[in-house]
Amino acid sequence: MIRFSPRALAAFAITAGITSASLPALAGDMLAQPTTTPEGRPSAAGILPATGAEVASVTPVNLAGLLNYCVETELVSHDDGDSVQTALNAKTNAVPSDQNGNMDYAVGSAGQMIVAGKVTTVTPLDTGAQGKICSAVLARSKSMI
């Protein structure tokens, strides 16, 4: 199975000119206003009602990339995620055998969802919120294979 480092993909996305918006920046038109943790990071409160809908709206290839991010950051265990990811990658050709790659997969592997043409970054969220998003990603991925 091919895995990509989320940090390397994020650096690639930046150099390729892909812009991202954090979840709080999209609060006005896509999500409820999030609360913050004592460290100042967005928390799950106020965000999660929209999360299931967002995960349901991402493309299958972006979903495969998100699953890669979740497994690499250990928010989904390798036991739970590896076989699902392998099957999803094969079904969607998310990781083509040629050297061209797939940008939606790369964006997902960097912890970003593409919803309605907007890139939403999940990496600034606290671990609990990211874990809930990753649970939704795993559930949708399983339903697709």
C-alpha positions as CSV (number, residue, x, y, z in Angstrom):
1,M,0.0,0.0,0.0
2,I,1.3,3.4,-0.8
3,R,1.3,5.9,2.0
4,F,2.1,9.6,1.9
5,S,3.4,11.7,4.7
6,P,0.8,14.4,5.7
7,R,3.5,16.9,6.2
8,A,5.1,16.2,2.8
9,L,1.7,16.5,1.1
10,A,0.9,19.7,2.9
11,A,4.2,21.1,1.7
12,F,3.4,20.0,-1.8
13,A,-0.1,21.5,-1.7
14,I,1.4,24.8,-0.6
15,T,4.0,24.8,-3.3
16,A,1.4,23.8,-5.9
17,G,-0.7,26.9,-4.9
18,I,-3.5,25.0,-3.2
19,T,-5.1,27.3,-0.7
20,S,-7.0,26.1,2.3
21,A,-9.4,27.6,4.8
22,S,-9.7,26.5,8.3
23,L,-13.0,25.3,9.7
24,P,-13.5,28.5,11.7
25,A,-13.1,30.6,8.6
26,L,-15.9,28.8,6.9
27,A,-18.2,29.1,9.9
28,G,-20.4,31.7,8.3
29,D,-21.5,29.6,5.3
30,M,-20.8,26.0,6.1
31,L,-20.4,25.3,9.8
32,A,-21.7,26.4,13.2
33,Q,-19.3,28.7,15.0
34,P,-16.8,26.4,16.9
35,T,-15.7,26.9,20.4
36,T,-12.0,26.7,21.3
37,T,-10.0,24.7,23.7
38,P,-7.9,26.3,26.5
39,E,-5.0,26.1,24.0
40,G,-6.9,28.2,21.5
41,R,-7.6,25.3,19.1
42,P,-11.0,24.8,17.6
43,S,-12.9,22.1,19.5
44,A,-15.6,19.7,18.4
45,A,-18.4,21.7,20.0
46,G,-20.4,23.5,17.3
47,I,-18.6,21.8,14.4
48,L,-19.7,18.2,14.5
49,P,-23.3,18.5,13.4
50,A,-22.0,19.5,10.0
51,T,-19.2,17.0,9.9
52,G,-21.2,14.0,8.8
53,A,-22.7,16.0,5.9
54,E,-19.3,17.2,4.9
55,V,-17.7,13.8,4.9
56,A,-20.7,12.5,2.9
57,S,-20.0,15.3,0.3
58,V,-16.4,14.7,-0.4
59,T,-15.4,12.8,-3.5
60,P,-14.4,9.1,-3.1
61,V,-10.8,9.9,-4.0
62,N,-10.6,12.8,-1.5
63,L,-12.2,10.4,1.0
64,A,-9.4,7.8,0.4
65,G,-6.8,10.5,1.0
66,L,-8.6,11.5,4.3
67,L,-8.6,7.9,5.4
68,N,-4.8,7.8,4.7
69,Y,-4.4,11.0,6.9
70,C,-6.5,9.3,9.6
71,V,-4.5,6.1,9.6
72,E,-1.1,8.0,9.4
73,T,-2.0,10.2,12.3
74,E,-3.3,7.1,14.2
75,L,-6.8,8.5,14.6
76,V,-7.9,5.3,12.8
77,S,-5.9,2.2,13.7
78,H,-4.0,0.3,11.0
79,D,-6.1,-2.8,11.9
80,D,-9.3,-0.9,11.1
81,G,-8.1,1.3,8.3
82,D,-5.5,-0.5,6.1
83,S,-7.7,-3.1,4.5
84,V,-10.5,-0.5,3.9
85,Q,-8.0,1.9,2.4
86,T,-6.6,-0.7,0.1
87,A,-10.0,-1.7,-1.1
88,L,-11.1,2.0,-1.5
89,N,-7.9,2.9,-3.3
90,A,-8.4,0.0,-5.7
91,K,-12.1,0.8,-6.4
92,T,-11.5,4.5,-7.0
93,N,-8.0,4.4,-8.5
94,A,-7.1,7.0,-5.9
95,V,-3.4,6.0,-6.2
96,P,-2.9,5.4,-9.9
97,S,0.0,3.1,-10.9
98,D,1.4,5.8,-13.2
99,Q,3.5,8.6,-11.7
100,N,0.9,11.3,-12.2
101,G,-0.8,10.9,-8.8
102,N,-4.2,12.3,-7.9
103,M,-4.5,15.8,-6.4
104,D,-7.8,15.1,-4.5
105,Y,-6.0,12.2,-2.8
106,A,-3.0,14.4,-1.9
107,V,-5.3,17.1,-0.5
108,G,-7.1,14.5,1.6
109,S,-3.8,13.0,2.8
110,A,-2.9,16.4,4.1
111,G,-6.0,16.4,6.3
112,Q,-8.2,18.5,4.0
113,M,-11.7,18.0,2.7
114,I,-12.9,19.5,-0.5
115,V,-16.6,20.3,0.0
116,A,-18.6,22.3,-2.6
117,G,-15.3,23.5,-4.1
118,K,-13.9,24.8,-0.8
119,V,-11.0,23.2,1.0
120,T,-11.6,22.7,4.7
121,T,-8.6,21.8,6.9
122,V,-9.2,19.5,9.8
123,T,-5.7,19.6,11.2
124,P,-6.2,22.7,13.5
125,L,-9.0,20.8,15.3
126,D,-8.3,19.2,18.7
127,T,-7.6,15.4,18.6
128,G,-11.1,14.6,19.8
129,A,-12.8,16.5,16.9
130,Q,-10.3,15.0,14.4
131,G,-11.1,11.6,15.8
132,K,-14.8,12.1,15.2
133,I,-14.2,13.2,11.7
134,C,-12.0,10.2,11.1
135,S,-14.7,7.9,12.5
136,A,-17.1,9.4,9.9
137,V,-14.4,9.0,7.2
138,L,-13.9,5.3,8.1
139,A,-17.7,4.6,8.2
140,R,-18.3,6.2,4.8
141,S,-15.2,4.4,3.3
142,K,-16.5,1.0,4.6
143,S,-19.9,1.7,3.0
144,M,-18.3,2.4,-0.4
145,I,-16.3,-0.9,-0.7
